[in-house]
Amino acid sequence: MPNTSHRKKTLRQSEQRNEANRAKRSAMRTAMKRADAAIEADPAMADVALQAAFKHVDKAAKDHLIHQNKADRMKSRLAKRRNAAASGE
């Protein structure tokens, strides 16, 4: 445990940031799962879920929760799945 007052404050800030980051990461993963489920259910109507997932992924990359390349890769894979499902109908 920290001894000095400024280290105690740093610990509090770190815990708050950790909690916020965990919530953002969880929301991003949930949006990705919902987009996947929407693609499986009805590829033609999955656009709304895809937009929400893209928004969460972009925000996570902007906040440095994930790397920009990873965000691009995740979005590309989702779009590929949607296009494959839509063409397979």
OpenMM code with the backbone's topology and positions (N, CA, C; nanometers):
from openmm import Vec3, app, unit

residues = "MET PRO ASN THR SER HIS ARG LYS LYS THR LEU ARG GLN SER GLU GLN ARG ASN GLU ALA ASN ARG ALA LYS ARG SER ALA MET ARG THR ALA MET LYS ARG ALA ASP ALA ALA ILE GLU ALA ASP PRO ALA MET ALA ASP VAL ALA LEU GLN ALA ALA PHE LYS HIS VAL ASP LYS ALA ALA LYS ASP HIS LEU ILE HIS GLN ASN LYS ALA ASP ARG MET LYS SER ARG LEU ALA LYS ARG ARG ASN ALA ALA ALA SER GLY GLU".split()
positions = [
    Vec3(0.0845, -0.1184, 0.0000),
    Vec3(0.0000, 0.0000, 0.0000),
    Vec3(0.0888, 0.1245, 0.0000),
    Vec3(0.0388, 0.2300, -0.0656),
    Vec3(0.1178, 0.3531, -0.0702),
    Vec3(0.1213, 0.4226, 0.0661),
    Vec3(0.2313, 0.4908, 0.0891),
    Vec3(0.2498, 0.5602, 0.2162),
    Vec3(0.2236, 0.7095, 0.2045),
    Vec3(0.2649, 0.7683, 0.0947),
    Vec3(0.2512, 0.9131, 0.0808),
    Vec3(0.1157, 0.9491, 0.0211),
    Vec3(0.0743, 1.0701, 0.0473),
    Vec3(-0.0597, 1.1120, 0.0044),
    Vec3(-0.0713, 1.1151, -0.1471),
    Vec3(0.0332, 1.1574, -0.2161),
    Vec3(0.0212, 1.1641, -0.3625),
    Vec3(0.0202, 1.0253, -0.4249),
    Vec3(0.0832, 0.9280, -0.3600),
    Vec3(0.0767, 0.7907, -0.4107),
    Vec3(-0.0605, 0.7278, -0.3822),
    Vec3(-0.1223, 0.7682, -0.2716),
    Vec3(-0.2581, 0.7214, -0.2432),
    Vec3(-0.3548, 0.7736, -0.3488),
    Vec3(-0.3355, 0.9007, -0.3849),
    Vec3(-0.4205, 0.9590, -0.4894),
    Vec3(-0.3968, 0.8880, -0.6226),
    Vec3(-0.2711, 0.8592, -0.6531),
    Vec3(-0.2389, 0.7887, -0.7774),
    Vec3(-0.3062, 0.6522, -0.7810),
    Vec3(-0.3076, 0.5840, -0.6688),
    Vec3(-0.3731, 0.4537, -0.6605),
    Vec3(-0.5234, 0.4669, -0.6850),
    Vec3(-0.5860, 0.5683, -0.6242),
    Vec3(-0.7292, 0.5910, -0.6466),
    Vec3(-0.7572, 0.6190, -0.7941),
    Vec3(-0.6752, 0.7021, -0.8557),
    Vec3(-0.6938, 0.7343, -0.9976),
    Vec3(-0.6779, 0.6100, -1.0836),
    Vec3(-0.5785, 0.5300, -1.0511),
    Vec3(-0.5529, 0.4079, -1.1265),
    Vec3(-0.6716, 0.3125, -1.1176),
    Vec3(-0.7283, 0.2995, -0.9988),
    Vec3(-0.8436, 0.2114, -0.9811),
    Vec3(-0.9651, 0.2617, -1.0588),
    Vec3(-0.9846, 0.3931, -1.0600),
    Vec3(-1.0961, 0.4504, -1.1351),
    Vec3(-1.0782, 0.4281, -1.2852),
    Vec3(-0.9567, 0.4495, -1.3333),
    Vec3(-0.9282, 0.4290, -1.4760),
    Vec3(-0.9444, 0.2823, -1.5137),
    Vec3(-0.8987, 0.1947, -1.4241),
    Vec3(-0.9093, 0.0515, -1.4482),
    Vec3(-1.0551, 0.0107, -1.4626),
    Vec3(-1.1401, 0.0624, -1.3761),
    Vec3(-1.2826, 0.0303, -1.3802),
    Vec3(-1.3471, 0.0833, -1.5086),
    Vec3(-1.3125, 0.2067, -1.5462),
    Vec3(-1.3687, 0.2657, -1.6683),
    Vec3(-1.3231, 0.1884, -1.7912),
    Vec3(-1.1957, 0.1512, -1.7943),
    Vec3(-1.1433, 0.0758, -1.9083),
    Vec3(-1.2085, -0.0615, -1.9183),
    Vec3(-1.2307, -0.1250, -1.8038),
    Vec3(-1.2941, -0.2559, -1.8032),
    Vec3(-1.4362, -0.2458, -1.8588),
    Vec3(-1.5075, -0.1406, -1.8209),
    Vec3(-1.6440, -0.1216, -1.8699),
    Vec3(-1.6458, -0.0973, -2.0202),
    Vec3(-1.5528, -0.0155, -2.0687),
    Vec3(-1.5466, 0.0140, -2.2128),
    Vec3(-1.5117, -0.1109, -2.2924),
    Vec3(-1.4165, -0.1886, -2.2407),
    Vec3(-1.3760, -0.3109, -2.3100),
    Vec3(-1.4908, -0.4116, -2.3123),
    Vec3(-1.5631, -0.4212, -2.2014),
    Vec3(-1.6763, -0.5124, -2.1938),
    Vec3(-1.7862, -0.4701, -2.2912),
    Vec3(-1.8132, -0.3410, -2.2992),
    Vec3(-1.9159, -0.2912, -2.3917),
    Vec3(-1.8766, -0.3201, -2.5356),
    Vec3(-1.7472, -0.3066, -2.5662),
    Vec3(-1.6990, -0.3349, -2.7014),
    Vec3(-1.7189, -0.4828, -2.7351),
    Vec3(-1.6826, -0.5694, -2.6432),
    Vec3(-1.6960, -0.7134, -2.6677),
    Vec3(-1.8424, -0.7535, -2.6814),
    Vec3(-1.9283, -0.6936, -2.6003),
    Vec3(-2.0715, -0.7226, -2.6086),
    Vec3(-2.1263, -0.6786, -2.7444),
    Vec3(-2.0857, -0.5608, -2.7898),
    Vec3(-2.1317, -0.5116, -2.9199),
    Vec3(-2.0851, -0.6032, -3.0321),
    Vec3(-1.9632, -0.6545, -3.0205),
    Vec3(-1.9114, -0.7463, -3.1224),
    Vec3(-1.9941, -0.8754, -3.1236),
    Vec3(-2.0266, -0.9273, -3.0053),
    Vec3(-2.1059, -1.0505, -2.9975),
    Vec3(-2.2462, -1.0282, -3.0522),
    Vec3(-2.3055, -0.9119, -3.0230),
    Vec3(-2.4386, -0.8818, -3.0750),
    Vec3(-2.4367, -0.8698, -3.2267),
    Vec3(-2.3298, -0.8109, -3.2805),
    Vec3(-2.3176, -0.7985, -3.4257),
    Vec3(-2.3046, -0.9369, -3.4882),
    Vec3(-2.2254, -1.0235, -3.4272),
    Vec3(-2.2110, -1.1611, -3.4768),
    Vec3(-2.3459, -1.2334, -3.4768),
    Vec3(-2.4197, -1.2178, -3.3671),
    Vec3(-2.5500, -1.2833, -3.3581),
    Vec3(-2.6470, -1.2276, -3.4616),
    Vec3(-2.6410, -1.0971, -3.4852),
    Vec3(-2.7288, -1.0354, -3.5846),
    Vec3(-2.6946, -1.0831, -3.7248),
    Vec3(-2.5667, -1.1024, -3.7514),
    Vec3(-2.5242, -1.1527, -3.8828),
    Vec3(-2.5749, -1.2947, -3.9027),
    Vec3(-2.5657, -1.3751, -3.7967),
    Vec3(-2.6147, -1.5130, -3.8050),
    Vec3(-2.7664, -1.5165, -3.8269),
    Vec3(-2.8376, -1.4289, -3.7571),
    Vec3(-2.9839, -1.4314, -3.7626),
    Vec3(-3.0365, -1.3771, -3.8953),
    Vec3(-2.9936, -1.2565, -3.9320),
    Vec3(-3.0443, -1.1937, -4.0542),
    Vec3(-2.9394, -1.0975, -4.1086),
    Vec3(-2.8555, -1.1426, -4.2031),
    Vec3(-2.7470, -1.0581, -4.2543),
    Vec3(-2.7952, -0.9271, -4.3159),
    Vec3(-2.9146, -0.9276, -4.3731),
    Vec3(-2.9637, -0.8060, -4.4370),
    Vec3(-2.9963, -0.6977, -4.3334),
    Vec3(-3.0334, -0.7374, -4.2140),
    Vec3(-3.0725, -0.6414, -4.1110),
    Vec3(-2.9624, -0.6200, -4.0064),
    Vec3(-2.8426, -0.6665, -4.0327),
    Vec3(-2.7345, -0.6598, -3.9341),
    Vec3(-2.6622, -0.5256, -3.9341),
    Vec3(-2.7022, -0.4340, -4.0211),
    Vec3(-2.6290, -0.3081, -4.0346),
    Vec3(-2.6289, -0.2254, -3.9062),
    Vec3(-2.7400, -0.2232, -3.8356),
    Vec3(-2.7480, -0.1444, -3.7123),
    Vec3(-2.6518, -0.2000, -3.6078),
    Vec3(-2.6495, -0.3310, -3.5942),
    Vec3(-2.5587, -0.3941, -3.4974),
    Vec3(-2.4135, -0.3737, -3.5394),
    Vec3(-2.3871, -0.3768, -3.6694),
    Vec3(-2.2508, -0.3532, -3.7178),
    Vec3(-2.2065, -0.2104, -3.6880),
    Vec3(-2.2934, -0.1151, -3.7092),
    Vec3(-2.2590, 0.0238, -3.6799),
    Vec3(-2.2263, 0.0427, -3.5327),
    Vec3(-2.3044, -0.0193, -3.4460),
    Vec3(-2.2789, -0.0089, -3.3022),
    Vec3(-2.1456, -0.0732, -3.2662),
    Vec3(-2.1176, -0.1892, -3.3258),
    Vec3(-1.9909, -0.2572, -3.2976),
    Vec3(-1.8732, -0.1735, -3.3470),
    Vec3(-1.8854, -0.1190, -3.4677),
    Vec3(-1.7778, -0.0353, -3.5227),
    Vec3(-1.7536, 0.0866, -3.4338),
    Vec3(-1.8620, 0.1444, -3.3836),
    Vec3(-1.8501, 0.2615, -3.2976),
    Vec3(-1.7739, 0.2269, -3.1700),
    Vec3(-1.8084, 0.1145, -3.1061),
    Vec3(-1.7402, 0.0740, -2.9834),
    Vec3(-1.5936, 0.0409, -3.0091),
    Vec3(-1.5662, -0.0256, -3.1215),
    Vec3(-1.4279, -0.0620, -3.1540),
    Vec3(-1.3455, 0.0635, -3.1793),
    Vec3(-1.4015, 0.1582, -3.2535),
    Vec3(-1.3291, 0.2823, -3.2817),
    Vec3(-1.3019, 0.3618, -3.1547),
    Vec3(-1.3998, 0.3651, -3.0647),
    Vec3(-1.3802, 0.4368, -2.9383),
    Vec3(-1.2724, 0.3690, -2.8531),
    Vec3(-1.2712, 0.2371, -2.8531),
    Vec3(-1.1700, 0.1645, -2.7762),
    Vec3(-1.0304, 0.1929, -2.8316),
    Vec3(-1.0193, 0.2016, -2.9629),
    Vec3(-0.8896, 0.2320, -3.0241),
    Vec3(-0.8489, 0.3758, -2.9937),
    Vec3(-0.9453, 0.4654, -2.9962),
    Vec3(-0.9162, 0.6063, -2.9681),
    Vec3(-0.8665, 0.6238, -2.8252),
    Vec3(-0.9234, 0.5462, -2.7331),
    Vec3(-0.8848, 0.5544, -2.5923),
    Vec3(-0.7648, 0.4660, -2.5590),
    Vec3(-0.7044, 0.4048, -2.6596),
    Vec3(-0.5854, 0.3194, -2.6447),
    Vec3(-0.6125, 0.1945, -2.5620),
    Vec3(-0.7367, 0.1460, -2.5634),
    Vec3(-0.7652, 0.0179, -2.4998),
    Vec3(-0.7157, -0.0954, -2.5883),
    Vec3(-0.7282, -0.0746, -2.7190),
    Vec3(-0.6734, -0.1690, -2.8163),
    Vec3(-0.5969, -0.0888, -2.9197),
    Vec3(-0.5087, -0.1556, -2.9912),
    Vec3(-0.4295, -0.0893, -3.0945),
    Vec3(-0.5173, -0.0616, -3.2159),
    Vec3(-0.4852, 0.0439, -3.2891),
    Vec3(-0.5634, 0.0806, -3.4066),
    Vec3(-0.5652, -0.0315, -3.5107),
    Vec3(-0.4536, -0.1016, -3.5257),
    Vec3(-0.4488, -0.2122, -3.6220),
    Vec3(-0.5440, -0.3243, -3.5806),
    Vec3(-0.5521, -0.3507, -3.4511),
    Vec3(-0.6434, -0.4535, -3.4029),
    Vec3(-0.7877, -0.4112, -3.4279),
    Vec3(-0.8169, -0.2836, -3.4063),
    Vec3(-0.9519, -0.2332, -3.4319),
    Vec3(-0.9878, -0.2511, -3.5792),
    Vec3(-0.8950, -0.2158, -3.6673),
    Vec3(-0.9190, -0.2305, -3.8109),
    Vec3(-0.9407, -0.3767, -3.8480),
    Vec3(-0.8618, -0.4649, -3.7865),
    Vec3(-0.8734, -0.6075, -3.8153),
    Vec3(-1.0090, -0.6617, -3.7682),
    Vec3(-1.0518, -0.6197, -3.6501),
    Vec3(-1.1805, -0.6651, -3.5974),
    Vec3(-1.2954, -0.6180, -3.6871),
    Vec3(-1.2893, -0.4935, -3.7303),
    Vec3(-1.3946, -0.4391, -3.8161),
    Vec3(-1.3946, -0.5085, -3.9513),
    Vec3(-1.2767, -0.5365, -4.0033),
    Vec3(-1.2660, -0.6033, -4.1333),
    Vec3(-1.3243, -0.7433, -4.1270),
    Vec3(-1.2950, -0.8149, -4.0212),
    Vec3(-1.3451, -0.9515, -4.0082),
    Vec3(-1.4978, -0.9535, -3.9927),
    Vec3(-1.5507, -0.8569, -3.9174),
    Vec3(-1.6956, -0.8488, -3.9036),
    Vec3(-1.7607, -0.8198, -4.0386),
    Vec3(-1.7040, -0.7260, -4.1126),
    Vec3(-1.7592, -0.6899, -4.2423),
    Vec3(-1.7511, -0.8081, -4.3389),
    Vec3(-1.6419, -0.8820, -4.3331),
    Vec3(-1.6266, -1.0011, -4.4178),
    Vec3(-1.7355, -1.1033, -4.3876),
    Vec3(-1.7593, -1.1266, -4.2576),
    Vec3(-1.8621, -1.2222, -4.2174),
    Vec3(-2.0000, -1.1783, -4.2648),
    Vec3(-2.0275, -1.0493, -4.2533),
    Vec3(-2.1565, -0.9976, -4.2969),
    Vec3(-2.1716, -1.0123, -4.4476),
    Vec3(-2.0685, -0.9790, -4.5231),
    Vec3(-2.0752, -0.9898, -4.6694),
    Vec3(-2.0891, -1.1343, -4.7147),
    Vec3(-2.0178, -1.2253, -4.6491),
    Vec3(-2.0278, -1.3670, -4.6852),
    Vec3(-2.1679, -1.4206, -4.6546),
    Vec3(-2.2231, -1.3796, -4.5406),
    Vec3(-2.3569, -1.4257, -4.5037),
    Vec3(-2.4623, -1.3658, -4.5963),
    Vec3(-2.4432, -1.2413, -4.6365),
    Vec3(-2.5407, -1.1761, -4.7235),
    Vec3(-2.5388, -1.2364, -4.8630),
    Vec3(-2.4186, -1.2715, -4.9113),
    Vec3(-2.4091, -1.3305, -5.0459),
    Vec3(-2.4534, -1.4756, -5.0463),
    Vec3(-2.4487, -1.5406, -4.9301),
    Vec3(-2.4882, -1.6805, -4.9202),
    Vec3(-2.6362, -1.7006, -4.9034),
    Vec3(-2.7104, -1.5935, -4.8910),
    Vec3(-2.8561, -1.6074, -4.8721),
    Vec3(-2.9241, -1.6636, -4.9945),
] * unit.nanometer
topology = app.Topology()
chain = topology.addChain("A")
for resn in residues:
    res = topology.addResidue(resn, chain)
    for name in ("N", "CA", "C"):
        topology.addAtom(name, app.Element.getBySymbol(name[0]), res)
